[in-house]
C-alpha cells in the first residue's frame, strides 16, 4: 500500500507544470482588503505597490498635515505574512524620524500590530489592512503616546524640553522626510 508519507519521502509526487497554483487564504483576503483599504484611505495617506500582482507587500506614505510632523513625508513598509489574518502585518518605518512610538531603526510601537497585547487592543483576525493604515496615520496625531514610548530618548526629550523636541523633529523632517 502506498501512503502519502512514502510518496513525499521518495519525491515521487508528480507535479504538472500547467497545473494552476493554489491561491492562499491570505491572498484571497488581500484581494478584498486592498480594495477596501484604497477606498477608505485617509486624505494624508498614499499606497504604492511595486508589483500589483503581489498584494502582500506595499509602501504606505503618510503626509501629516498637523502636529509636530506636519509637512513631512514618511514611508512605511507593510509586509503581510502568509499566516495573515491570524497574525498581524509586519510594519517598519523606512524614513528616519524622531518620534516616541517609532524607533531609530524603523520599529513601530502600535497596539494593533502586536500579536498579544495586554490592553486588548492588539491584533485580532477581525482587523483589516485599513485598520493598520488608520492606526499608523494616527501615530502622528491622536495615538501619539509619550507615556509608553518605544523611543525612550525621544519621549524624555519631549518631557525635558518641548521646544527643543519640536526643533529636532523639524531638523529630521528637513534632513530625511522632506516632501
VMD Tcl script that draws the C-alpha trace (Angstrom):
set ca {
  {0.00 0.00 0.00}
  {1.33 3.44 -0.97}
  {0.86 6.21 1.55}
  {1.27 9.95 1.22}
  {4.26 9.91 3.57}
  {6.01 7.34 1.35}
  {5.32 9.46 -1.74}
  {6.72 12.55 -0.05}
  {9.83 10.70 1.13}
  {10.53 9.28 -2.30}
  {9.74 12.56 -4.02}
  {7.52 10.73 -6.47}
  {4.63 13.15 -6.25}
  {4.38 14.32 -9.85}
  {3.61 17.97 -10.46}
  {2.18 19.16 -13.70}
  {3.66 22.38 -14.97}
  {0.36 23.54 -16.39}
  {-1.43 22.83 -13.11}
  {-2.64 26.13 -11.60}
  {-1.12 27.25 -8.30}
  {-3.38 27.24 -5.30}
  {-4.26 30.69 -4.06}
  {-3.53 31.12 -0.38}
  {-6.14 32.28 2.09}
  {-4.02 35.39 2.69}
  {-4.06 36.29 -0.99}
  {-7.82 35.77 -1.23}
  {-8.33 38.07 1.75}
  {-5.94 40.67 0.35}
  {-7.86 40.99 -2.92}
  {-10.87 42.28 -0.97}
  {-8.98 44.14 1.75}
  {-6.67 46.08 -0.55}
  {-9.64 47.41 -2.49}
  {-11.42 48.37 0.75}
  {-8.21 49.95 2.11}
  {-7.71 52.05 -1.04}
  {-11.34 53.20 -0.96}
  {-11.00 54.30 2.69}
  {-7.55 55.88 2.76}
  {-7.16 58.93 4.97}
  {-6.51 62.04 2.89}
  {-2.99 62.17 4.35}
  {-2.05 58.70 3.06}
  {-0.99 57.12 -0.21}
  {-0.30 53.46 -1.03}
  {2.26 52.19 -3.56}
  {2.63 48.64 -4.81}
  {5.93 47.76 -6.51}
  {4.20 44.77 -8.10}
  {0.42 44.94 -8.49}
  {0.33 41.14 -8.64}
  {1.83 40.92 -5.13}
  {-0.63 42.49 -2.73}
  {1.19 41.24 0.37}
  {3.91 43.92 0.27}
  {3.38 47.63 -0.21}
  {4.55 51.06 0.83}
  {2.34 53.40 2.81}
  {3.29 57.05 2.61}
  {1.91 59.39 5.26}
  {1.90 63.17 4.84}
  {0.83 64.55 8.26}
  {-0.99 67.85 7.89}
  {-1.00 68.82 11.57}
  {1.09 68.34 14.68}
  {4.85 68.04 15.14}
  {5.43 66.13 11.89}
  {3.26 68.23 9.54}
  {4.96 68.93 6.25}
  {6.90 65.65 6.35}
  {6.70 62.58 4.13}
  {7.04 59.28 5.99}
  {7.23 55.92 4.25}
  {6.28 52.65 5.92}
  {6.80 49.15 4.53}
  {3.84 46.84 5.14}
  {4.60 43.15 4.70}
  {1.68 40.75 5.12}
  {2.85 37.27 6.21}
  {1.41 34.03 4.87}
  {-0.32 33.44 8.25}
  {-2.40 36.62 7.87}
  {-5.12 37.23 9.25}
  {-4.21 35.17 12.26}
  {-1.03 37.23 12.67}
  {-0.69 40.97 12.02}
  {1.25 42.54 9.16}
  {4.89 43.42 9.78}
  {5.39 47.18 9.56}
  {8.59 49.21 9.56}
  {9.18 52.91 9.04}
  {11.67 53.44 6.21}
  {12.05 57.16 6.93}
  {14.23 58.30 9.82}
  {12.04 60.05 12.32}
  {12.26 61.49 15.83}
  {9.13 60.01 17.39}
  {8.39 58.36 20.75}
  {6.49 55.46 19.16}
  {8.84 54.78 16.23}
  {12.36 53.55 16.87}
  {15.51 54.86 15.22}
  {15.72 51.59 13.24}
  {12.14 51.80 11.99}
  {10.36 49.64 14.56}
  {6.77 50.73 15.14}
  {5.00 50.60 18.51}
  {1.29 50.32 17.82}
  {-1.00 48.04 19.84}
  {-2.91 46.66 16.89}
  {0.34 45.39 15.35}
  {1.01 43.21 18.40}
  {0.00 39.56 18.35}
  {-0.55 39.65 22.11}
  {-1.47 42.89 23.80}
  {-2.33 43.38 27.46}
  {-4.66 46.27 26.64}
  {-6.91 44.04 24.46}
  {-6.34 46.45 21.56}
  {-3.87 44.08 19.87}
  {-4.26 42.18 16.65}
  {-7.37 40.07 16.09}
  {-8.49 38.19 12.95}
  {-11.35 40.69 12.66}
  {-8.92 43.53 11.97}
  {-8.09 44.55 8.42}
  {-5.45 46.43 6.47}
  {-7.49 49.62 6.61}
  {-7.23 49.44 10.44}
  {-3.45 49.23 10.14}
  {-3.36 52.25 7.81}
  {-5.59 54.35 10.06}
  {-3.57 53.29 13.12}
  {-0.26 54.28 11.53}
  {-1.74 57.58 10.37}
  {-2.96 58.23 13.92}
  {0.56 57.85 15.34}
  {1.05 61.40 14.08}
  {-1.99 62.74 15.97}
  {-4.35 61.10 18.46}
  {-2.41 57.83 19.04}
  {0.86 59.66 19.75}
  {1.92 58.30 23.14}
  {4.72 59.85 25.19}
  {3.80 57.77 28.27}
  {4.59 54.33 26.79}
  {7.42 55.03 24.34}
  {9.45 52.75 22.12}
  {11.99 55.54 21.62}
  {12.51 56.46 25.27}
  {15.07 59.11 24.38}
  {12.55 60.97 22.19}
  {9.88 60.82 24.92}
  {12.31 62.05 27.58}
  {13.46 64.81 25.22}
  {9.83 65.97 24.89}
  {9.32 65.94 28.67}
  {12.59 67.77 29.30}
  {12.29 70.49 26.63}
  {9.28 70.67 24.32}
  {10.74 73.45 22.15}
  {13.99 71.57 21.63}
  {11.97 68.43 20.79}
  {9.99 70.36 18.15}
  {13.23 71.71 16.74}
  {14.75 68.22 16.47}
  {11.60 66.90 14.77}
  {11.85 69.79 12.25}
  {15.55 69.00 11.66}
  {14.72 65.34 10.98}
  {11.96 66.36 8.56}
  {14.35 68.68 6.70}
  {17.04 66.03 6.53}
  {15.08 62.79 5.99}
  {11.38 63.46 5.31}
  {11.20 66.48 3.08}
  {8.31 66.39 0.60}
}
mol new
graphics top color blue
foreach p $ca { graphics top sphere $p radius 0.5 }
foreach p [lrange $ca 0 end-1] q [lrange $ca 1 end] { graphics top cylinder $p $q radius 0.2 }
display resetview
